[in-house]
Each structure stands twice: as structure tokens, then as C-alpha cells.
Amino acid sequence: MNKELEKLLFNPVRLKILSFLFSVENASFKKLIEVSDATKGNISVQIKKLEDAGLIKVRKKFEGNYPLTLCKITSKGKTSFKVFLNSLQSYGINESADVEFKNRI
């Protein structure tokens, strides 16, 4: 596995974001805060790092008078997530976790 990818995805907040986006079409900033249990500032920084790496795409728009930030995993993000999971499995993740991850993929 690429060392940069490994470093990027071993962060718990970024891994939660990417794994959640892997299972949905897209998610709002507010939903990602809920899923990751991170602060607004922290989630913003982590989203930017994932976007800069090309793993997610961020779209900002207004809904009514309120800003809405939507995040979507890219094909590079999906591939990178699968590579990361396969790498973890090669380190010996227990079988129940292995089955759970394969069911999501």
C-alpha cells in the first residue's frame, strides 16, 4: 500500500468519513459531523485533506438561504478504500470484521 494513502486513512476521522461515503451516494457536512463525532473545525480540515488527495469531491451550494456542503466519494476514493481494507486484512483483522467489510463492498 502507498505510504501516503496509509498515513491519510489511518486517521480515525478521515477513515470514518471515507467508510461512510463508501456506503451512501453523498452526505452533508452535518451528517459527517454526526457520523464521525468530530467538531466542525476538525471535520472541515479532514474533508479538505481527503478532497486534496482526490478521494472525495466537495460541492457547496445554498438551499434556501442556508449553505449546504455535500461530499461524495470518487472512484479513486473507492479504489483507495478497498486497497486500504485489503491491506488491513493482510495484517490479520479478525474474521467477523472481515465479513462485515466485505458485505459493505
C-alpha positions in Angstrom: 0.0 0.0 0.0 1.1 3.5 -0.7 2.6 5.2 2.4 0.8 8.4 1.7 -2.6 6.6 1.5 -1.8 4.7 4.6 -1.0 7.8 6.5 -4.1 9.6 5.2 -6.5 6.7 6.1 -5.1 5.7 9.5 -6.6 8.9 10.9 -9.9 7.8 12.6 -12.0 10.8 11.5 -10.9 10.5 7.8 -11.5 6.8 7.9 -15.0 7.2 9.3 -15.7 9.8 6.6 -14.5 7.7 3.8 -16.1 4.5 5.0 -19.5 6.3 5.4 -19.3 7.9 2.0 -18.4 4.5 0.5 -21.9 3.2 1.6 -24.0 6.2 0.5 -24.4 8.4 -2.6 -23.4 11.6 -0.8 -23.5 13.1 2.6 -23.9 16.6 4.0 -21.3 18.2 6.2 -23.8 18.0 9.1 -24.2 14.2 8.6 -20.5 13.7 8.5 -20.1 15.5 11.8 -22.7 13.2 13.3 -21.1 10.0 11.9 -17.6 10.9 12.9 -18.2 12.6 16.3 -15.8 15.3 15.2 -16.0 19.0 15.7 -16.9 21.4 12.8 -13.3 22.6 12.6 -11.8 19.2 12.7 -14.2 17.7 10.1 -13.6 20.7 7.8 -9.8 20.1 7.9 -10.2 16.3 7.4 -12.6 16.8 4.4 -10.1 19.2 2.8 -7.3 16.6 3.2 -9.5 13.9 1.6 -10.5 16.3 -1.2 -6.9 17.4 -1.9 -5.9 13.7 -2.2 -8.7 13.2 -4.8 -10.6 10.7 -2.6 -13.8 12.8 -2.2 -15.5 15.6 -4.2 -17.0 18.5 -2.3 -19.9 20.6 -3.6 -21.1 23.7 -1.9 -24.4 25.3 -2.6 -27.3 27.1 -1.0 -30.6 25.5 0.0 -32.9 28.4 0.6 -30.7 30.9 2.5 -28.6 28.3 4.1 -25.2 26.9 2.9 -25.1 23.2 2.2 -21.9 21.3 1.8 -22.2 17.8 0.1 -19.4 15.3 -0.1 -19.2 12.3 -2.4 -16.6 9.6 -2.7 -14.7 9.5 -6.0 -13.8 6.4 -7.9 -10.2 6.9 -6.7 -11.6 7.1 -3.2 -13.5 3.8 -3.6 -10.4 2.1 -5.0 -8.2 3.5 -2.3 -10.6 2.4 0.4 -10.7 -1.1 -0.9 -6.9 -1.2 -1.1 -6.7 0.0 2.5 -9.2 -2.6 3.7 -7.3 -5.4 1.9 -4.1 -4.2 3.4 -5.6 -4.3 6.9 -6.9 -7.8 6.2 -3.4 -8.9 5.3 -2.3 -7.7 8.8 -4.8 -10.2 10.3 -8.1 -8.5 11.0 -10.4 -11.0 12.8 -12.9 -12.8 10.6 -16.0 -11.1 11.8 -14.6 -7.7 10.9 -13.5 -9.2 7.5 -17.0 -10.4 6.7 -18.5 -7.0 7.8 -16.2 -5.1 5.5 -16.7 -7.5 2.5 -20.5 -7.1 2.9 -20.2 -3.3 2.6 -18.0 -3.6 -0.5 
